[in-house]
Amino acid sequence: MENVLEHKSIIPFRKFTVSRHAQCKVFKSATGRWPEKSVKAVRELLINLKANCETKGLDVNKCVVSHVAVQQAVQGRRRTYRAHGRVTPYLSSNCHIELHATEKKAGVAKVDKPAVRLTKKQAARQRLAIGK
């Protein structure tokens, strides 16, 4: 995110045709931007998430972001005045961002594999093979 703010790395925009940049070649795309406003907002949320983990008593070094969701929110409604007495809506696109952090647990040792269950035919064949 710091590289996006410094314009050293770009975020590809595939849905809409926006300005073309050479940095997009890394992502096999032609168009992209540096969304500074969005990156700053997400960075502040991550700082807040870290503070919340500390408040809850979790080990911050073991915490992992386990869930991220962005959902559309109600648009902010304003109006802009046009020529000949007309009015046009001037909407802002708001969103809700959800971040969940969980503390990563230590690894658990694997259990020995259970014995393979045989069908009746396979068990009968084994009994015949042992009997011979």
Backbone as CSV, one residue per row, in Angstrom:
resi,resn,N_x,N_y,N_z,CA_x,CA_y,CA_z,C_x,C_y,C_z
1,MET,0.825,-1.193,0.000,0.000,0.000,0.000,0.867,1.253,0.000
2,GLU,2.014,1.153,0.682,2.905,2.319,0.694,3.414,2.612,-0.719
3,ASN,3.681,1.552,-1.508,4.152,1.749,-2.879,3.094,2.397,-3.750
4,VAL,1.826,2.108,-3.487,0.749,2.740,-4.258,0.698,4.230,-3.938
5,LEU,0.869,4.577,-2.668,0.851,5.997,-2.293,2.033,6.757,-2.892
6,GLU,3.162,6.063,-3.047,4.351,6.700,-3.623,4.401,6.563,-5.144
7,HIS,3.373,5.984,-5.743,3.261,5.766,-7.191,4.370,4.866,-7.718
8,LYS,4.849,3.929,-6.889,5.855,2.962,-7.326,5.193,1.680,-7.822
9,SER,3.983,1.397,-7.361,3.220,0.231,-7.790,1.804,0.692,-8.119
10,ILE,1.185,0.019,-9.089,-0.136,0.447,-9.555,-1.160,-0.650,-9.263
11,ILE,-2.420,-0.271,-9.185,-3.513,-1.230,-9.027,-4.249,-1.298,-10.360
12,PRO,-4.319,-2.512,-10.972,-4.958,-2.612,-12.283,-6.467,-2.437,-12.190
13,PHE,-7.026,-1.728,-13.144,-8.468,-1.556,-13.266,-8.887,-2.291,-14.531
14,ARG,-9.576,-3.421,-14.384,-9.939,-4.229,-15.541,-11.368,-3.956,-16.015
15,LYS,-12.223,-3.486,-15.126,-13.630,-3.326,-15.492,-13.852,-2.081,-16.353
16,PHE,-13.232,-0.971,-15.979,-13.433,0.275,-16.693,-12.141,0.664,-17.407
17,THR,-12.278,1.295,-18.559,-11.112,1.758,-19.291,-10.668,3.089,-18.693
18,VAL,-9.573,3.031,-17.959,-8.995,4.238,-17.391,-7.635,4.433,-18.039
19,SER,-6.857,5.367,-17.559,-5.599,5.715,-18.202,-4.629,4.538,-18.254
20,ARG,-3.838,4.478,-19.327,-2.868,3.407,-19.535,-1.537,3.779,-18.905
21,HIS,-0.887,2.773,-18.290,0.405,3.008,-17.665,1.294,1.791,-17.863
22,ALA,2.591,2.024,-17.942,3.547,0.941,-18.151,3.629,0.013,-16.940
23,GLN,3.337,0.513,-15.745,3.397,-0.317,-14.538,2.371,-1.452,-14.570
24,CYS,1.357,-1.345,-15.409,0.302,-2.367,-15.481,0.778,-3.640,-16.156
25,LYS,1.917,-3.599,-16.852,2.409,-4.778,-17.548,2.654,-5.935,-16.586
26,VAL,2.971,-5.622,-15.327,3.218,-6.658,-14.325,1.963,-7.504,-14.123
27,PHE,0.788,-6.892,-14.230,-0.483,-7.567,-13.988,-1.152,-8.025,-15.276
28,LYS,-0.444,-7.990,-16.401,-0.989,-8.366,-17.715,-2.237,-7.543,-18.038
29,SER,-2.174,-6.270,-17.713,-3.272,-5.357,-17.963,-2.694,-4.097,-18.593
30,ALA,-3.534,-3.265,-19.160,-3.054,-2.034,-19.774,-3.447,-0.808,-18.973
31,THR,-4.518,-0.930,-18.186,-5.023,0.249,-17.501,-4.954,0.075,-15.990
32,GLY,-4.742,1.180,-15.300,-4.688,1.134,-13.847,-4.591,2.531,-13.255
33,ARG,-4.669,2.573,-11.941,-4.599,3.850,-11.223,-3.939,3.650,-9.871
34,TRP,-3.704,4.758,-9.197,-3.183,4.775,-7.834,-4.256,5.375,-6.932
35,PRO,-5.208,4.579,-6.425,-6.332,5.117,-5.641,-5.889,5.514,-4.227
36,GLU,-5.341,6.714,-4.104,-4.765,7.158,-2.833,-5.809,7.273,-1.729
37,LYS,-6.979,7.783,-2.049,-8.008,7.977,-1.034,-8.443,6.635,-0.441
38,SER,-8.650,5.636,-1.290,-9.062,4.311,-0.817,-7.955,3.631,-0.028
39,VAL,-6.716,3.754,-0.500,-5.589,3.118,0.180,-5.398,3.721,1.569
40,LYS,-5.545,5.032,1.682,-5.415,5.678,2.999,-6.514,5.197,3.950
41,ALA,-7.732,5.050,3.442,-8.847,4.598,4.286,-8.618,3.168,4.767
42,VAL,-8.173,2.285,3.883,-7.933,0.892,4.267,-6.753,0.805,5.229
43,ARG,-5.725,1.613,5.001,-4.562,1.615,5.901,-4.974,2.048,7.311
44,GLU,-5.849,3.045,7.409,-6.341,3.478,8.724,-7.153,2.372,9.395
45,LEU,-7.943,1.627,8.609,-8.715,0.519,9.168,-7.795,-0.589,9.691
46,LEU,-6.698,-0.850,8.980,-5.753,-1.869,9.436,-5.053,-1.436,10.723
47,ILE,-4.744,-0.159,10.837,-4.149,0.364,12.078,-5.147,0.222,13.218
48,ASN,-6.425,0.523,12.943,-7.481,0.374,13.943,-7.660,-1.090,14.330
49,LEU,-7.582,-2.000,13.357,-7.704,-3.430,13.622,-6.573,-3.907,14.532
50,LYS,-5.378,-3.410,14.296,-4.227,-3.769,15.136,-4.447,-3.291,16.565
51,ALA,-4.942,-2.063,16.720,-5.218,-1.532,18.054,-6.309,-2.334,18.753
52,ASN,-7.327,-2.773,18.004,-8.395,-3.593,18.583,-7.855,-4.938,19.056
53,CYS,-6.929,-5.515,18.290,-6.327,-6.795,18.702,-5.548,-6.630,19.993
54,GLU,-4.819,-5.532,20.121,-4.068,-5.267,21.354,-5.014,-5.080,22.530
55,THR,-6.130,-4.386,22.298,-7.102,-4.143,23.355,-7.740,-5.450,23.829
56,LYS,-7.994,-6.368,22.877,-8.608,-7.655,23.225,-7.616,-8.609,23.889
57,GLY,-6.335,-8.242,23.920,-5.337,-9.089,24.556,-4.765,-10.155,23.645
58,LEU,-4.887,-9.981,22.332,-4.334,-10.947,21.391,-2.879,-10.607,21.089
59,ASP,-2.102,-11.616,20.719,-0.719,-11.393,20.309,-0.735,-10.868,18.882
60,VAL,-0.320,-9.624,18.688,-0.434,-8.972,17.381,0.428,-9.672,16.336
61,ASN,1.574,-10.234,16.748,2.456,-10.900,15.791,1.852,-12.193,15.256
62,LYS,0.935,-12.807,16.006,0.296,-14.050,15.574,-1.045,-13.807,14.883
63,CYS,-1.532,-12.568,14.886,-2.837,-12.276,14.297,-2.763,-12.266,12.775
64,VAL,-3.823,-12.786,12.159,-3.933,-12.855,10.709,-5.300,-12.310,10.323
65,VAL,-5.349,-11.527,9.245,-6.638,-11.047,8.743,-7.330,-12.236,8.096
66,SER,-8.436,-12.690,8.689,-9.105,-13.899,8.227,-10.319,-13.614,7.344
67,HIS,-10.831,-12.390,7.361,-12.052,-12.087,6.608,-12.019,-10.627,6.179
68,VAL,-12.277,-10.399,4.905,-12.387,-9.036,4.378,-13.628,-8.998,3.508
69,ALA,-14.496,-8.013,3.742,-15.693,-7.848,2.919,-15.938,-6.362,2.683
70,VAL,-16.262,-6.027,1.448,-16.613,-4.653,1.086,-17.998,-4.709,0.471
71,GLN,-18.910,-3.921,1.032,-20.284,-3.931,0.555,-20.738,-2.508,0.263
72,GLN,-21.630,-2.403,-0.684,-22.144,-1.105,-1.096,-23.041,-0.529,-0.012
73,ALA,-22.878,0.768,0.263,-23.684,1.446,1.273,-24.628,2.443,0.589
74,VAL,-25.445,3.093,1.386,-26.381,4.084,0.864,-25.591,5.268,0.308
75,GLN,-25.972,5.707,-0.875,-25.258,6.809,-1.505,-25.605,8.131,-0.828
76,GLY,-24.592,8.978,-0.684,-24.827,10.321,-0.167,-25.445,11.172,-1.262
77,ARG,-26.562,11.830,-0.964,-27.274,12.586,-2.000,-27.070,14.083,-1.825
78,ARG,-26.545,14.684,-2.893,-26.474,16.143,-2.973,-26.983,16.535,-4.352
79,ARG,-26.952,17.797,-4.660,-27.402,18.208,-5.992,-26.483,19.285,-6.542
80,THR,-26.381,19.289,-7.843,-25.612,20.330,-8.522,-26.556,21.065,-9.473
81,TYR,-26.393,22.344,-9.535,-27.308,23.180,-10.317,-26.745,23.385,-11.716
82,ARG,-27.620,23.221,-12.715,-27.203,23.296,-14.107,-27.853,24.498,-14.785
83,ALA,-27.533,24.627,-16.048,-28.065,25.748,-16.813,-29.572,25.595,-17.046
84,HIS,-30.235,26.672,-17.289,-31.661,26.730,-17.609,-32.530,26.195,-16.483
85,GLY,-32.110,26.370,-15.228,-32.925,26.017,-14.080,-33.006,24.530,-13.784
86,ARG,-32.106,23.731,-14.350,-32.145,22.291,-14.104,-31.280,21.922,-12.897
87,VAL,-31.565,20.750,-12.335,-30.809,20.235,-11.189,-30.431,18.786,-11.505
88,THR,-29.188,18.413,-11.184,-28.711,17.053,-11.431,-28.263,16.448,-10.106
89,PRO,-28.573,15.173,-9.858,-28.093,14.548,-8.621,-26.563,14.446,-8.616
90,TYR,-25.988,14.611,-7.443,-24.542,14.584,-7.254,-24.307,13.587,-6.129
91,LEU,-24.113,12.287,-6.489,-24.085,11.209,-5.521,-22.654,10.818,-5.161
92,SER,-22.461,10.416,-3.904,-21.166,9.859,-3.499,-21.346,8.365,-3.267
93,SER,-20.381,7.565,-3.726,-20.459,6.111,-3.614,-19.792,5.680,-2.314
94,ASN,-20.590,5.356,-1.322,-20.067,4.931,-0.027,-20.022,3.412,0.052
95,CYS,-19.231,2.897,0.994,-19.159,1.453,1.169,-18.887,1.119,2.631
96,HIS,-19.219,-0.131,2.999,-18.914,-0.671,4.316,-17.763,-1.645,4.141
97,ILE,-16.715,-1.509,4.963,-15.564,-2.410,4.896,-15.496,-3.181,6.201
98,GLU,-15.423,-4.523,6.092,-15.361,-5.415,7.246,-14.012,-6.105,7.271
99,LEU,-13.327,-6.079,8.405,-12.064,-6.790,8.575,-12.151,-7.620,9.852
100,HIS,-11.834,-8.914,9.771,-11.791,-9.777,10.951,-10.368,-10.287,11.104
101,ALA,-9.849,-10.250,12.320,-8.522,-10.789,12.611,-8.665,-11.917,13.619
102,THR,-7.916,-12.983,13.384,-7.891,-14.100,14.320,-6.449,-14.425,14.640
103,GLU,-6.262,-14.960,15.838,-4.915,-15.332,16.258,-4.600,-16.717,15.718
104,LYS,-3.483,-16.833,15.022,-3.108,-18.119,14.430,-2.664,-19.076,15.528
105,LYS,-3.218,-20.272,15.518,-2.894,-21.284,16.517,-1.621,-22.015,16.125
106,ALA,-0.981,-22.635,17.125,0.198,-23.451,16.846,-0.222,-24.700,16.087
107,GLY,0.669,-25.237,15.300,0.362,-26.411,14.488,0.045,-27.627,15.340
108,VAL,-0.853,-28.459,14.861,-1.247,-29.677,15.558,-0.614,-30.862,14.838
109,ALA,-0.064,-31.805,15.605,0.565,-32.976,15.001,-0.484,-33.842,14.309
110,LYS,-0.104,-34.434,13.189,-1.038,-35.280,12.452,-1.210,-36.611,13.170
111,VAL,-2.401,-37.153,13.069,-2.732,-38.444,13.669,-2.346,-39.536,12.675
112,ASP,-1.992,-40.710,13.199,-1.701,-41.833,12.309,-2.930,-42.148,11.470
113,LYS,-2.670,-42.582,10.256,-3.796,-42.899,9.369,-4.557,-44.100,9.923
114,PRO,-5.882,-44.051,9.885,-6.659,-45.209,10.363,-6.493,-46.386,9.402
115,ALA,-6.711,-47.591,9.914,-6.599,-48.787,9.090,-7.627,-48.736,7.965
116,VAL,-7.225,-49.226,6.813,-8.107,-49.194,5.655,-9.225,-50.215,5.866
117,ARG,-10.445,-49.781,5.673,-11.592,-50.690,5.835,-11.777,-51.470,4.546
118,LEU,-11.902,-52.756,4.679,-12.076,-53.626,3.529,-13.544,-53.961,3.341
119,THR,-13.910,-54.178,2.081,-15.267,-54.653,1.812,-15.320,-56.143,2.127
120,LYS,-16.487,-56.717,2.098,-16.655,-58.143,2.404,-15.895,-59.010,1.401
121,LYS,-15.932,-58.619,0.132,-15.232,-59.394,-0.894,-13.719,-59.334,-0.684
122,GLN,-13.196,-58.136,-0.370,-11.759,-57.995,-0.158,-11.311,-58.800,1.065
123,ALA,-12.095,-58.798,2.131,-11.755,-59.568,3.333,-11.774,-61.062,3.032
124,ALA,-12.738,-61.517,2.238,-12.815,-62.927,1.874,-11.611,-63.338,1.042
125,ARG,-11.197,-62.504,0.103,-10.021,-62.799,-0.716,-8.763,-62.907,0.145
126,GLN,-8.649,-62.013,1.136,-7.487,-62.081,2.031,-7.496,-63.385,2.824
127,ARG,-8.656,-63.798,3.303,-8.744,-65.053,4.073,-8.360,-66.241,3.204
128,LEU,-8.803,-66.238,1.943,-8.448,-67.318,1.025,-6.952,-67.318,0.729
129,ALA,-6.370,-66.141,0.550,-4.939,-66.058,0.242,-4.099,-66.524,1.414
130,ILE,-4.521,-66.270,2.653,-3.793,-66.703,3.849,-3.942,-68.207,4.023
131,GLY,-5.098,-68.732,3.703,-5.388,-70.160,3.871,-4.608,-71.037,2.899
132,LYS,-4.200,-70.555,1.787,-3.497,-71.365,0.770,-2.091,-71.623,1.113
